[in-house]
Amino acid sequence: MLPGRIAHGESFLFKKFFNRLRIQKNDKLVLLESFTLEPENESVNPWRNSFPTPFYGCLYLVSPKVSNELPCRQEIHDMKNGNLIVGCTSMHHQAGWIVKVLAGDPYEFRKAIKEIRNILHSAIGRLPTSFRRY
């Protein structure tokens, strides 16, 4: 979730953003995420209180290779710096992991997402596919 074209003064110019994600594994609910962002109310304040123009991303990893433990968890947590907040937590029923990223600028965000993707793919013994710009 990017705040908009900052250079054009478009930070959080949307009226409302609604997200709902439900993940089930073996008929068990392992993740239910639901949130609404409205720049005109306090819903974006936690992000804005962290950075003037925050960049948010969330990665989900579901794999039996890391169901009990994520060996790279500390490595991801150690990426935190003055311009980056990152956290990792497990899903219910040891189904997988969630990594949330909040960065203060697009460069830090892109760098963090790329590095985390590489770390997570390595944890499950796979090579990441490259993002393409369309």
C-alpha positions as CSV (number, residue, x, y, z in Angstrom):
1,M,0.0,0.0,0.0
2,L,1.7,3.1,-1.2
3,P,0.6,6.6,-0.1
4,G,0.4,8.0,-3.7
5,R,2.6,10.1,-5.9
6,I,4.2,12.1,-3.2
7,A,6.0,14.5,-5.5
8,H,2.6,15.4,-7.0
9,G,1.1,16.0,-3.6
10,E,-1.1,12.9,-3.8
11,S,-0.4,11.4,-0.4
12,F,-3.5,9.5,0.8
13,L,-5.8,11.0,-1.7
14,F,-8.1,8.0,-1.8
15,K,-11.5,8.2,0.1
16,K,-11.5,4.7,1.4
17,F,-9.5,1.5,1.2
18,F,-11.0,-1.8,2.4
19,N,-9.0,-5.0,2.7
20,R,-10.2,-8.4,3.7
21,L,-8.2,-11.6,3.5
22,R,-9.2,-15.0,4.7
23,I,-6.8,-18.0,4.6
24,Q,-7.8,-21.5,5.4
25,K,-5.7,-24.6,5.6
26,N,-7.2,-28.1,6.0
27,D,-10.6,-26.5,6.6
28,K,-9.2,-24.5,9.5
29,L,-9.1,-20.7,9.6
30,V,-5.5,-19.7,9.9
31,L,-5.8,-16.0,9.1
32,L,-8.6,-13.4,9.0
33,E,-7.4,-9.9,8.3
34,S,-9.8,-7.1,7.8
35,F,-9.2,-3.3,7.9
36,T,-10.4,-0.1,6.4
37,L,-8.3,3.0,5.8
38,E,-9.9,6.4,5.5
39,P,-7.5,9.3,5.4
40,E,-10.2,11.7,6.8
41,N,-10.3,9.8,10.1
42,E,-7.8,8.4,12.5
43,S,-7.4,5.0,10.7
44,V,-4.1,6.1,9.0
45,N,-2.7,7.8,12.1
46,P,-0.6,4.9,13.3
47,W,1.2,4.9,9.9
48,R,1.4,8.7,9.7
49,N,2.8,8.9,13.3
50,S,5.6,6.6,12.2
51,F,6.5,8.4,9.0
52,P,5.1,11.4,7.1
53,T,4.6,9.4,3.9
54,P,4.5,5.8,5.0
55,F,4.8,2.8,2.6
56,Y,3.1,-0.4,3.9
57,G,3.5,-3.9,2.7
58,C,2.6,-7.4,4.0
59,L,4.0,-10.7,2.8
60,Y,2.4,-14.1,3.6
61,L,4.4,-17.3,3.6
62,V,2.6,-20.6,3.7
63,S,4.8,-23.7,3.5
64,P,5.3,-26.9,5.4
65,K,9.0,-26.1,5.3
66,V,8.6,-23.3,7.8
67,S,5.3,-24.3,9.6
68,N,6.9,-24.7,13.1
69,E,9.6,-22.1,13.0
70,L,10.9,-19.4,10.7
71,P,14.7,-19.7,10.9
72,C,15.2,-16.3,9.3
73,R,12.8,-14.5,11.7
74,Q,15.5,-12.7,13.6
75,E,17.3,-11.7,10.4
76,I,14.1,-10.0,9.2
77,H,13.5,-8.3,12.6
78,D,17.1,-7.0,12.5
79,M,16.4,-5.1,9.3
80,K,14.6,-2.4,11.4
81,N,16.2,1.0,11.3
82,G,15.2,4.7,11.6
83,N,13.4,4.5,8.3
84,L,12.0,1.0,8.4
85,I,9.7,-0.9,10.8
86,V,9.4,-4.6,10.2
87,G,7.7,-7.5,12.1
88,C,7.2,-11.2,11.7
89,T,4.5,-13.3,13.3
90,S,3.1,-16.8,12.9
91,M,-0.4,-17.7,11.6
92,H,-2.7,-19.9,13.6
93,H,-2.3,-23.7,13.6
94,Q,1.3,-23.3,12.4
95,A,0.1,-22.6,8.9
96,G,2.7,-20.0,8.0
97,W,4.1,-16.6,8.6
98,I,3.2,-12.9,8.1
99,V,5.8,-10.2,7.6
100,K,4.7,-6.6,7.8
101,V,6.7,-3.7,6.5
102,L,6.4,0.0,7.1
103,A,8.9,2.3,5.4
104,G,9.4,6.0,5.4
105,D,10.2,6.3,1.7
106,P,9.8,4.3,-1.5
107,Y,13.5,3.4,-1.8
108,E,13.7,1.8,1.7
109,F,10.4,0.1,1.0
110,R,11.5,-1.4,-2.3
111,K,14.8,-2.5,-0.8
112,A,13.2,-4.1,2.2
113,I,10.6,-6.0,0.2
114,K,13.2,-7.3,-2.2
115,E,15.5,-8.4,0.7
116,I,12.6,-10.0,2.7
117,R,11.4,-11.9,-0.4
118,N,14.9,-13.2,-1.0
119,I,15.2,-14.3,2.7
120,L,11.8,-16.0,2.7
121,H,12.4,-17.8,-0.6
122,S,15.8,-19.0,0.7
123,A,14.1,-20.3,3.9
124,I,11.9,-22.6,1.7
125,G,14.7,-23.5,-0.7
126,R,13.3,-21.6,-3.7
127,L,14.5,-18.8,-5.9
128,P,12.2,-15.7,-6.0
129,T,10.6,-14.7,-9.3
130,S,11.5,-11.2,-10.4
131,F,9.0,-8.4,-10.3
132,R,8.2,-6.8,-13.6
133,R,7.2,-3.3,-14.1
134,Y,4.2,-2.9,-16.4
